[in-house]
Amino acid sequence: MSMTKGVPSTSMKKSARRFDWEFWLVGLLSLLIFLAVAYYLVFRLNIFVTDSMARTRSAWQVFFSSEPKLANVGFVWAPLPTILQLPLVLIPAFRVNGFSGNIVSALCGAASVQVLLLFLRQAKLPRMVTYLLLLAYIVNPMILYYSSNGMSEIVLELFVLLTAYAYLRWDQTHHWVHLTVAGITTSLAFLARYDASFVAVVLVIAIGLDAVVRNRQQLAYAESVILLYATPVAYVASLWVFLNWLIMGDPLYFARSDYSNAGQIGYQLASLPELLPLKGNLLQSLRVGMEQTAGVFPFFILVSLGILALAIVKRHWVWLGELAISWSLIFFSTVNLFMGQSALFIRYFISAIPMAIALLGGVLMLLPAKGRVAAGLLSVVMIGASAFSTVRLMAQHDEWGQWNDQVVQAALTDTPLSSWEEEQTLANFINTKTAGYVLVDDFQGYRVIFFSGKPWRFITPSDSTFKQYLKEPYGHVSYLLTSSTKLEGELNQVNNTYPYLYEDGADWATLVYQDTTWKLYQVDRQPSSFSFDQSNN
């Protein structure tokens, strides 16, 4: 036997460890809250945000398009939020109104709460204080909304939080496995949003400095820990670049294609002229970035100053690294404003909210034990007060397709929104009044595909036959869907091939449906060579 009389073996001691019911109960309750909010948003308030619809439609097309393939995940936006939906879209009930995307947000939101619990445990607070802090975080309006609306923000925040916690555990234990975990979670954060590239840079510097300080005589040690962390990140980033080159023909397709952020920023700047003074003006960009951060969550500024002071006084340098991680995403958004590569959306600064709670765990841990409970309760009040600033900023931002202001108003009055009525009406027309394929550039048409719920009816740029059918539609597709050539319509390939079609029509196609945004043409015969001559003039 592997035990002495009356003395349990090591293996039995391990098996006797208590199940962490608190960790999983917090996750379950958070998930139920976020799912309830998601259900209310989708099925009561009729809230469908643009990014969520686009990703859900991409997930559908992997299995249910006219040309099913994994590449339908897409090569412009980071793929992980779409990939996470793939198991869910196979369940018919979760495809209704694209609810699979909302479920992914709820799952990642709940997991984020669990990671924040781990950070707060560092302070060894009474459970009730910890629960109040988590509850104050959960009911923040931006956390409720972005943990249930199907967008990518909370997916990114989850993996950045996991990275930050793994880095903290590495500093506490110096077990190399935590660095490996940090590298993997940073890689997943990069696949959620490219903003995480700044997280990787910050952590390489932080880990390198820590290693040099601890072991000045052996620089090989610093090299080894940096490689241990950075290898998974470099591998995943290189793999993404390779897949872009292999499938799309451009290794940086995700960064510089017509549909990328760089390709879209032209019409965005045209419609948002207030962004022009920020381009090339570092001080102005920093000022705006700080204003947005403070407006989203004022408590973040305060807790950042607190952890900075305490980390220096207590010489607890790991929290300076955590502080740098916390600001890296905000700095990424600020740099994009400076470079003229980004619109000014408040969701780009949402990291201030979860990272404030993570940093708070460090502040409370470094405070004297006698003052932690009082500081924790005061923090509950301040987190709640910051939520009023959050909702005020949301109510002021009428960002197209994200509905921050309209969501606040709709939730306060319990009034459903009437957004995307044209796309829903058009999708219903296509489903009930037409037969055959519809050729559409899903850069704009993804909303129509989403509301139709029948992605197999549409030929899109991800199909290998798209370019051929665009030039020779007759006999291949029954309809062409076109839109105004202004603003984002400038990138629509149907518009670029037939720039006269939306305004003037054509003798080879019959207009069968129109509204203020869309026109649907039935293809009667092949466009003549003269049609393409017109396109080139």
Order of alpha helices (4+ residues) and beta strands (2+ residues): alpha-alpha-alpha-alpha-alpha-alpha-alpha-alpha-alpha-alpha-alpha-alpha-alpha-alpha-alpha-alpha-alpha-alpha-alpha-alpha-alpha-alpha-beta-alpha-beta-alpha-beta-alpha-alpha-beta-beta-alpha
